[in-house]
């Protein structure tokens, strides 16, 4: 099942996915930075990391319908 997820590499797809992941990471860091600056809230690094993982996982499962893995993977 694991190897069925892979297909021949198309570098345009790889670049698009990496850019999407990069945007998700920077976006979450920016959102948590804004919470610290404008709302005086304390932000934990584990909370930021968990939010990034959740957003990337949801993005991949919606974008790539053939993927079959759980959030805990």
N, C-alpha and C positions, 0 to 999 in steps of 0.2 A: 504494500500500500504506500509505503514511504517513497519508493522509487517512481511510482506512477505520477507523483506531483511534479517531477522534473521533466523538462522538455528541452530540445536544442536551444542553446543560448542565443538570444537576439539581444545585442548590446543596447539597442534603443529601449527595450523593455527593462533591462537592468538599470540603465541610467534613470528612466522614469520612476522606477520603484525606489531607487536610492534617493532621488530628489524628494519623493513623497515622504519617505521616512525622515529625511533631514528636516523637511518643513514641519512635520509632526513634533520632532524633538525640540526644535527652536520655538515653535508655537507654544508648547507646554511650559518651557522655561520662561518665555515672555509672559504668559498668563500668571504664573506663580510669582514672577517678579512684580507684576502690577498689583497683585494681592498684597505683597509686602510693602510696596511704596504707597499705594493709595488707600489701603484698608488697614494698615498697620498689623497685618496678620503674620504669624510665624509660619514658615513653610519648612517642612522636613524634606530632606533629599530623597528619602525612601518614598514619600508621597509623590514627589515629582517623577521619580523613576516608575512607580506603579501607574501613574496617569499616562505616561508615555507608552508603556507596554500595552495598556488597555486601548489607547487610541490607535496604535499601529496594528494591534491584533484585529480590531474591528474594521479598520481600513482594508487590511489584506483579505479578511473573510468576505467582505462585500465586493471588493474589486476582483478577486480571483475566486470565482464560484467553485472551481474544482479542488480547492484546497480542503483538506480534511484533517484538521488538528484542533485540539482544544486550547483554551486560554492557558491552561497549566503547562502545556507542552512548551 
